[in-house]
Amino acid sequence: MKIPSTFLHDLVLGLTKSEKRYIKVQAGGRNKDYLGLLEALLAQKTYDEAKLIKDNEGANFLKYLAVNKRYLYALLLRLLAQYGQKTVEDQVRTTLDAARVLMKKGLFPAALKELKKGQKLATQYELFELQISLCGLQKKLSNKQKRVMLREDDLQQLFELETNALKQLANINEYWYLAQRVARFQMKFQKSQNEEQQQHLVELSQSAPFVNPELATNFRSKLYFYQANATFQFMNGEVKKAYEINSQFLDLLEANPHFLSLYTENYLATLNNMLIDSLIIKEYDVLEQGIHRLEMTLKRPEFKSMKNMESRVFRQRYLLLINWSLSQKDYGKVLAWIPEIEAGLQKFGDKIEKHHRITFYYLLAYLLFLNKRSDEAVRWNNLILNDAKEDVVKEIYYFARVLNLLIHFELGNEDLLGSLLLSTPKYLKSRRPIYTTEKALFRLLGKLLNTPGRKERRELLSGFNAELSNLSQQVSERRVFNYLDLSLWEPH
């Protein structure tokens, strides 16, 4: 099967320095064609096969490019699977592999010892899928040892172990399905918006697994239980309840550190949700403690094997701090963080996903504008405007166009502003309906361009502010004020 070129390039670009070093060591010191291909791919930020061929004319790997691409892709997947700290699951699988080898050699007692070692780990960490594999291999082992029949208590223990594992997997499946249905609803509608959607949520919330945590009979099921309930409460606007459930989720993981190493991703996602909840309900002491808790994950051994951990903490921390300053209307506080944020964005590059980088650009442009630093705001806003793809967080691209008008008004770029007042409404109209607030702003800016007198300008602004006061109360206009609170604008 042909491996799509972007798959290979994406995999190569995601390699860490230590992973690259490991791959080169494992490949050996000889000059291999696929290593030349690896270096060539690392040199490209965006995959361009024609340019790859042109820039590496005469290279051996080009003679059989398709073959080398397939080989390199398979090699990287194999080596990356071997690389780094072994997970608990890997340790159990190692005992399974060892038992199979020993069984082939006829060393049955040694094989049984490996299986029991694996079962001990699988039981401790509730790895039910692997428990079933271990039970299956132990049954094969007992069949091979026809001369040594299993004792009755061993036979019963094996039967009960596999029966329980199957039962627990069914329980996990039930709670996974519940959590996925709630999450799917959130992705589609964000919040319940009409009676039909509300009824759908009510039906989900009245099911026995949703209501009764005692029915979640293992750790993984409990995680899904908390996830479903927290998401449900958040969608219903019960942010404080969502915060309390997320807090219980984290306490459960903290109280079971051996499970925390298995569910680090769940921990970080839930911690971020809890911090957002605490920001919304204005529990600022909890927010401050939570940000410290987030920073401390960099020092915890459970998180050391997580990829891009430093960039993730940087991103979550500063987005929370910025939104905290916005909620407290302390717009000047962010100015001190901008050099650190800019340095972090440069340091981590593509390790910070594009939608988060675009969010940073907009927030910094907006806050610089509010701090009357439009000459700096324009640079950050242009990072959004100059991206023609508009393939993530599209609303930010749209409101960046509106912010662009205000920035150039403050900079006194009247000729450019006149042109933008023609192009911006056309741009927006081709993508979404124009908000009434935006139309009012466009009218105001057009009139201000043609009104030199101070008294007349003050009258125009007074009328605009009165109109804004009414518009800000309308639910249909709320998105505008969430992204760009025009009541905070103080024209020069």
CORHU-V78036 format. One record per backbone hydrogen bond with DSSP energy under -0.5 kcal/mol. CO is the residue of the C=O (numbers start at 1). NH is the residue of the N-H. If there is no record, write none. Layout:
co | nh
CO | NH
CO | NH
This chain:
co | nh
2 | 4
4 | 7
4 | 8
5 | 9
6 | 10
7 | 11
8 | 12
9 | 13
10 | 14
12 | 15
16 | 20
17 | 21
18 | 22
19 | 23
20 | 24
21 | 25
22 | 26
23 | 27
24 | 28
25 | 28
30 | 32
32 | 35
32 | 36
33 | 37
34 | 38
35 | 39
36 | 40
37 | 41
38 | 42
39 | 43
41 | 44
43 | 45
48 | 52
49 | 53
50 | 54
51 | 55
52 | 56
54 | 57
56 | 59
59 | 62
60 | 63
60 | 64
62 | 65
64 | 68
65 | 69
66 | 70
67 | 71
68 | 72
69 | 73
70 | 74
71 | 75
72 | 76
73 | 77
74 | 78
75 | 79
76 | 80
77 | 81
78 | 82
79 | 83
87 | 91
88 | 92
89 | 93
90 | 94
91 | 95
92 | 96
93 | 97
94 | 98
95 | 99
96 | 100
97 | 101
98 | 102
99 | 103
100 | 104
101 | 105
102 | 107
103 | 106
106 | 108
107 | 111
108 | 112
109 | 113
110 | 114
111 | 115
112 | 116
113 | 117
114 | 118
115 | 119
116 | 120
117 | 121
118 | 122
119 | 123
120 | 124
121 | 125
122 | 127
123 | 126
126 | 128
127 | 131
128 | 132
129 | 133
130 | 134
131 | 135
132 | 136
133 | 137
134 | 138
135 | 139
136 | 140
137 | 141
138 | 142
139 | 143
140 | 144
141 | 145
144 | 146
145 | 148
147 | 149
151 | 155
152 | 156
153 | 157
154 | 158
155 | 159
156 | 160
157 | 161
158 | 162
159 | 163
160 | 164
161 | 165
162 | 166
163 | 167
164 | 168
165 | 169
166 | 170
167 | 171
168 | 172
169 | 173
170 | 174
171 | 175
172 | 176
173 | 177
174 | 178
175 | 179
176 | 180
177 | 181
178 | 182
179 | 183
180 | 184
181 | 185
182 | 186
183 | 187
184 | 188
185 | 189
186 | 190
189 | 191
194 | 198
195 | 199
196 | 200
197 | 201
198 | 202
199 | 203
200 | 204
201 | 205
202 | 206
204 | 207
207 | 211
208 | 212
211 | 213
212 | 215
213 | 216
215 | 217
218 | 222
219 | 223
220 | 224
221 | 225
222 | 226
223 | 227
224 | 228
225 | 229
226 | 230
227 | 231
228 | 232
229 | 233
230 | 234
231 | 235
232 | 236
233 | 238
234 | 237
235 | 192
237 | 239
238 | 242
239 | 243
240 | 244
241 | 245
242 | 246
243 | 247
244 | 248
245 | 249
246 | 250
247 | 251
248 | 252
249 | 253
250 | 254
251 | 255
252 | 256
253 | 256
256 | 259
256 | 260
257 | 261
259 | 262
259 | 263
263 | 267
264 | 268
265 | 269
266 | 270
267 | 271
268 | 272
269 | 273
270 | 274
271 | 275
272 | 276
273 | 277
274 | 278
275 | 279
276 | 280
277 | 281
278 | 283
279 | 282
282 | 284
283 | 287
284 | 288
285 | 289
286 | 290
287 | 291
288 | 292
289 | 293
290 | 294
291 | 295
292 | 296
293 | 297
294 | 297
295 | 298
296 | 299
297 | 300
300 | 303
301 | 304
303 | 306
306 | 309
308 | 312
309 | 313
310 | 314
311 | 315
312 | 316
313 | 317
314 | 318
315 | 319
316 | 320
317 | 321
318 | 322
319 | 323
320 | 324
321 | 325
322 | 326
323 | 327
324 | 328
325 | 330
326 | 329
329 | 331
330 | 333
331 | 334
332 | 335
332 | 336
333 | 336
334 | 337
334 | 338
337 | 341
338 | 342
339 | 343
340 | 344
341 | 345
342 | 346
343 | 347
344 | 348
345 | 349
348 | 351
349 | 352
351 | 353
353 | 356
353 | 357
354 | 358
355 | 359
356 | 360
357 | 361
358 | 362
359 | 363
360 | 364
361 | 365
362 | 366
363 | 367
364 | 368
365 | 369
366 | 370
367 | 371
368 | 373
369 | 372
373 | 376
373 | 377
374 | 378
376 | 379
376 | 380
377 | 381
378 | 382
379 | 383
380 | 383
380 | 384
381 | 384
381 | 385
382 | 386
384 | 387
386 | 388
393 | 396
393 | 397
394 | 398
395 | 399
396 | 400
397 | 401
398 | 401
398 | 402
399 | 403
400 | 404
401 | 405
402 | 405
402 | 406
403 | 407
404 | 408
405 | 409
406 | 410
407 | 411
408 | 413
409 | 412
412 | 414
413 | 417
414 | 418
415 | 419
416 | 420
417 | 421
419 | 422
419 | 423
420 | 424
422 | 426
423 | 427
424 | 428
425 | 429
426 | 430
428 | 431
428 | 432
435 | 439
436 | 440
437 | 441
438 | 442
439 | 443
440 | 444
441 | 445
442 | 446
443 | 447
444 | 448
445 | 449
446 | 450
447 | 450
448 | 451
453 | 457
454 | 458
455 | 459
456 | 460
457 | 461
458 | 462
459 | 463
460 | 464
461 | 465
462 | 466
463 | 467
464 | 468
465 | 469
466 | 470
467 | 471
468 | 472
470 | 473
471 | 474
474 | 477
475 | 478
477 | 480
477 | 481
478 | 482
479 | 483
480 | 484
484 | 486
485 | 488
486 | 489
489 | 491
